[in-house]
Amino acid sequence: MAVGGDSAGGGLALMARDRGGPALRVQYLGVPMSDDRLETPSMRAFRGTPVWNRPIAEICWSHYLGGEGRRGGPDGRRA
């Protein structure tokens, strides 16, 4: 199986890893979302930029993880 995408590909790859499959043979991850803690310098700094910013990243992670308040696991993911 292959995954790809600008942001969603990262979430799909993490989901496959966390759920034990399916095994990924190919990944094309342009600018993946890969850490739900959002503590990188860019996520702390860019709150009002157009297109992509911290508030939008928070919404996206909530959708990926199944609800508001579920992001921020100690290792950058929630199962």
PLY file of the C-alpha trace (Angstrom):
ply
format ascii 1.0
element vertex 79
property float x
property float y
property float z
element edge 78
property int vertex1
property int vertex2
end_header
0.00 0.00 0.00
1.14 3.56 -0.66
0.13 6.86 0.95
0.74 10.36 -0.25
-0.31 13.90 0.27
0.68 17.30 1.48
-0.62 16.86 5.02
-3.09 13.97 5.15
-0.43 11.52 3.98
1.42 12.04 7.26
-1.69 11.27 9.30
-2.45 8.18 7.23
1.10 6.89 7.61
0.97 7.41 11.39
-2.42 5.71 11.59
-1.12 2.66 9.70
1.88 2.52 12.05
-0.18 2.91 15.22
-2.80 0.36 14.19
-0.26 -2.22 13.06
-1.04 -2.03 9.36
-1.53 -2.10 6.56
2.17 -2.23 5.73
3.24 0.77 3.67
5.54 0.15 0.74
5.69 3.73 -0.55
5.24 7.09 1.13
5.20 10.44 -0.64
4.84 13.05 2.07
5.25 16.61 0.82
4.67 18.55 4.04
3.16 15.99 6.41
1.38 16.65 9.66
3.37 14.37 11.92
3.28 15.71 15.48
0.00 16.50 17.20
1.69 18.40 20.04
2.13 21.46 17.76
5.12 22.67 19.77
7.54 23.34 16.90
8.78 26.91 16.48
6.67 27.38 13.35
3.47 26.15 15.04
4.05 28.51 17.95
4.86 31.47 15.68
2.37 31.20 12.80
-1.09 31.78 14.21
-2.57 34.19 11.67
-0.89 33.30 8.41
-3.06 32.55 5.38
-3.67 28.96 4.26
-1.90 27.11 7.10
-1.54 28.14 10.73
-1.85 26.77 14.26
-5.65 27.14 14.62
-6.18 25.20 11.38
-3.66 22.56 12.48
-5.56 22.16 15.77
-8.82 21.59 13.87
-7.18 19.06 11.54
-5.66 17.07 14.39
-9.01 17.03 16.19
-10.58 15.48 13.09
-7.77 12.94 12.72
-7.85 11.93 16.37
-11.58 11.80 16.86
-12.42 14.88 18.86
-11.31 18.10 20.43
-8.85 17.76 23.27
-7.39 14.45 22.12
-4.10 15.74 20.73
-0.83 16.26 22.54
0.23 12.75 23.52
3.67 12.46 25.13
5.24 10.99 21.99
3.44 13.22 19.51
0.49 10.97 18.83
-2.57 9.44 20.35
-3.68 5.88 19.64
0 1
1 2
2 3
3 4
4 5
5 6
6 7
7 8
8 9
9 10
10 11
11 12
12 13
13 14
14 15
15 16
16 17
17 18
18 19
19 20
20 21
21 22
22 23
23 24
24 25
25 26
26 27
27 28
28 29
29 30
30 31
31 32
32 33
33 34
34 35
35 36
36 37
37 38
38 39
39 40
40 41
41 42
42 43
43 44
44 45
45 46
46 47
47 48
48 49
49 50
50 51
51 52
52 53
53 54
54 55
55 56
56 57
57 58
58 59
59 60
60 61
61 62
62 63
63 64
64 65
65 66
66 67
67 68
68 69
69 70
70 71
71 72
72 73
73 74
74 75
75 76
76 77
77 78
